[in-house]
């Protein structure tokens, strides 16, 4: 029987983890430690700048982990390697919600802004899901990604029109530049606990589902799916609120890990995504600060440029699989 998807199945998780998976994870941790050193010390000659860089470094680590794990969990739930927060409208929905709040209610406190960001992510994902349901494609995976792309384009067009209609570019600059990454209070009290708790919940749910039979799993998986999707919405919205709409991180990292680790078990894929998502965002942040230490270069277009070939590859592979299935 041919394999229908490249998403690892938790029920088929082996008892012993191959040594090369552990080695790849260790390499990722080492890379993250080295990047942390450069991130804290680069262009920082006094105590204040280094103090700010510590929290910016921690913010990059947590944002990268959130976005990469969110993409991995979404792909595991949907059984579709093309889904991620940035291809299913969650990231764009959060950015649009933040833009609306900053334009029409700029005095709103940070906690209420976070609530609206979470609502925006949920509505963006629901909008993409609704469009996918209306499309006539027979193949579920292609219908999902088509609905997501349509939703992303519509939400992005609305955001662009709002940007051009209101002279608020100074206020919404954080949507395209990670200027909030050095916020100690938000990073320590919001992003850190949310990231740790959400990743642990996704990890534990994957282990619980692992030993269930198909009959029981079909009944109980709905609760696990709802909880995991709420964790995805939470991680995506808070990451976007902190660092702006970084695109396709949830496509880049899982695709690379599945290629090099030969479709690892889902629990190790989640862990690897957290590690290498941090490595990716932290590395890009270091590069942007090195090129222009005064004005940070936006990381958002860089992630889109890097992630676009991965998305195109996944779409091409799915189309090829569909042609072979119906030929």
N, C-alpha and C positions, 0 to 999 in steps of 0.2 A: 504494500500500500504506500502510495506516495505521500510525502509530508505536505500538509495543506497550509502550514504557516511556519514561519521561523521563530515565533514566540515560544519560549521554553514553557513546558507544562510542569506545574509544581508536583503533580501526581507521579511524574516520571523522574523525580529528583533522585540521583544516586545516593547511596549511603556515604560513600567516601568521595571527597572533593579532590579532583586531580591537582597535582602539585603545581602545574603551570597556572592554574587559576589563582592559587595563593600567591605565587610569585608575581603575577601581574598586579594583584592588589597591593602587595608590598612595594612594588616599583611606584605605583600611584601615590602611596603614602609618602615615600621618599621625595618624589617630585613636588608634592604639596608642601613638605617641610622646607625644601630648598626655595621654592617660590615665596613662602612666607618670609624667609630671611631677606630676600631681595626686595619684597614689597615693603617691609618695615624700614629698611635701611636706605633705599634708593631716594636720592634727592632730599633727604631729611637730615639736616645738619644741627637741629636743635631739639630739645626735649618735647616741645609742644607739637612740632610736626610729626615726630615719631609716635607720640601718644595718639594723635589723630589717625596715623597710618595703621596702627594696631587694630583699631576698630574698623577701618576701611578694609583691611585684609580679612578680618573675621567676617565682615559683611559679604565680601566676594566669595569666600568659601561657602557660606550658608546659601547665598543666592544660587551659585552653581549647583550645589547639592540639591536644592529644592527643585530647580527646573529640570535637571537630568532625571531625578527620581520620579518627578511628575510624569515625564514622557514615558519612562519605563513602565510605570503602573498603568497609565492609560493604554499603552500598547498591549500589556498583559490582559487587561480587562476586555478590551475590544477585539483582541486577537488580530490586530492590524498594526503592522510596523510603520505605518505612515502617520499615525495619530500622535499628537503632542499638544501641549497648551497653546503653542503658536500656530498650529494648523487647524485647530478646532475652535478658535475664537475666544479662548479663555484669556490669553494675554491681551488681545486687542480690546475685549470687553472691559477689562480692568483699566486699561489706559484711557478708554473713552469715559468711563465713570469718573476717573480722577480729573480728567479735563473738565467735565461738566461741573463737578464740585468746586474746582478752583475758580471757574469762571463765574458761577452763579452764587456760590456760598464760600468765599475764600476764608471766612472767619471760623469755619467749622474746625473743631478740635481734632487732633490726630487720631483718636480712637474712633470717632464717627467717620472720618475719612476711610479708615481701615474697613469699617462695616460696609460702606458704599463700594469700596474696592472689591470686597468679597462678593457682594451682590452683582457687581458688574461682570466678574469672572463667571459666575453661575449663569447669568443671563446670556453672556456671549456663547458659552457652551450649549445652552438650551436652544439658542437661535441657530447655531450650526447643526445641531441634531434635528431640529424641525425642518430645515432646508433639505437635509439628507433624506428625510422621510418622504419628501415630495418628489425627489428625483426618480426617474424611471429605470435607473440602472439595475440590472439583475444581480450583479456582483456587489455584495455588502461592503467590502473594503473600499472599492472604488466609489461607491455611493457615499460612504462616510467622508472620504477625503475631498470629494467634489463638493459636498455640502459645506465642509469646513472651509475650503478655499473661497467659495462664494460668500460665506458669512464674513470671512476675514476681509475680503475686498470691500464689502458693503460697510462694515464697521470702520475700516481704515478711511474710506471716502468721507464718511460722516465726520471723523476726527479731523481730516484735512480741511474740510469746509469750516469747521469750528475754529481751527487754527487761523485760517485766513479771514474769518469774519470778526474776530475779536483781537484787540491789541493786547494780548496777555502772554506774549512769547516769553517774557521774563519770568512769569509765574509758572508756566508749564514746561520750563526748560528741563526740569528733572525727569520729564517723560522721555527725553532723548539723551540725557547725560547723567551718569551715576553720581550726582553731587551729594546725595543723601547717604552714601555708603559709609561716611565717617561719623554718622550720628550714633553716639555711644548708647544713649537711652533706648532708642528704637532697636538697635542691634542686640543688646543684652536682654532686654525685657520682653521683646516681641519675637524677633526673628530667630534667635537661638532656641528658646523653648519650643516654638512652633516647629522648627526644622527637626529637632531631636525627637519630639513626640510623634510627629507625622511619619517620619521614616521608621520609627519603631513599630508604630501601628501597622503600616504597610508590610513590614517584615513579619510581624506576628500573624497577621491575617493570611499571608501566603503560606505560612507553616501550618495553620489550622486547616486550610483548604486542602493541603497536600495529601492527607491520608483518608479523605472522604471518597466514597463511591460516587459514581456518576449520578445515580438516582438521588442521593442525599445532597450532593453538591449542587444540583440544579435548583433545589429548594432554598438552601442556606446561602448560596453565593450572592443572592440579591442583597442581603444585609451587608455582606463583605464588600460588595460592589459600591453600595451607597456610602459606606464609611470611607472606603479608599478614595472615591471620587470627591467626597467632602475634603479629605486631606489634600488631594490634588488642587482643588479650588483654593483652599487656604494657603498652600505653599506658593501657588502661582500668583495670587492676588498680592500677598505681602511682598514677594520678591519684586513684582512689577512696581509696587508702591515705593520700594526702596531704591531700585536700580534702573527703572524704566523697562520698556517692553523689549527684552532681549529675545531675539527670535531663533527658533530651530535648535536650541540647546538640547531639548528633549528628543530630537531626531539624531543629532550628531553622536552623542555619547552612547546610547543603546546600540546604534548601528555598528559603531566601531567595536564595542565589547562583544557583541554577538558574532562579529566576523573573526576576531582574534581568539575568543574563548570557545568558539564552536558551540554556540547556543547553550550557555551555562544555565544552571537552575535559577529560578526566578529570585530566590533569596540572595544569591551571590551576585546576580545581575543588579539588584537594587543596591547592594553594598558597593559594587564597582561603579555604578552610576553616580552615587553620592561622592565617591572619591575623585573620579575623573571629571565630573562636572565642576567640582571645586578647582581642580587643576586647570581646566579650560578657562573659566572666567577669571581666575586669579592671574593666569598667564597673559590673557588679553589685556587685563587692567595694567599689568606691569609694562607691557609693550606700549600702551597708549600714554602712560605717564613718562616713559623713557623718550618717546618721540617728541612730545611736547609737554614738558613739566609744568608749564604755566597754565595752559588751557588743555584740559583732558580731551583727547580724541574720543568720540562716542564709540562705545563697544558694540552698540546695537547693529549698525550696518555690517560690522565685521562678522558677527555671528550669523547674520543672514547670508552673507557671501560664502562663508564656510559651509553653512548648512544646506544651501540650495542644491549642490551636487548630490548630497546624501538623499534629499527628498526626491529629486529627479530619478536617482538610481532605484529607490524603493518603489516609486510609481511604475517605472519601466519593468521592474521585476514582477510586480503584481499584474501588469497588463500581459506580460509574456506568460505568466502562469495561467491567466484566464483564457488566453488563446489556446494554450495546450489542453486546457480542461474541456473546452467546447469544440475542439477540432476533431 
